């Protein structure tokens, strides 16, 4: 990530390095060193594939990350709106305690995006906003 900022002239704080939580769990010590190196360069760290059913909370507490990304629609209970809302609310509180933002992948409609925003989710990724002219940059940020 640091090399990208040098070779492409991208400011390090504009880079978000994405890491899979399951991969990080395989080698915790090495993972911590890797994430700290990214943070020292000024790169933001996103943790992907966080398990909503069985969260590795203790492990997550020690990781220097900025954004926690989840895809609730991949879970078998995603159709249960009450359970999904409860899980997302707990996740937002957990991430907030760790000074992280939350990103949700698979957001397919504006109503879902707004519901997530009310829960405190900062980033939504998906096809909820269509720009057929190609003039609006998609930052993923919830306005």
Secondary structure, DSSP 8 states (H G I E B T S, - for coil): -HHHHHHH---GGG-EEEEEHHHHHHTHHHHHHHHHHHHHTT-EEEEE---SSS--HHHHHT---SEEEE-GGGSTTTT-HHHHHHHHHHHHHHHHHTT-EEEEEEE-SHHHHHHHHHHT--EEEESSS--TTS-S----B--
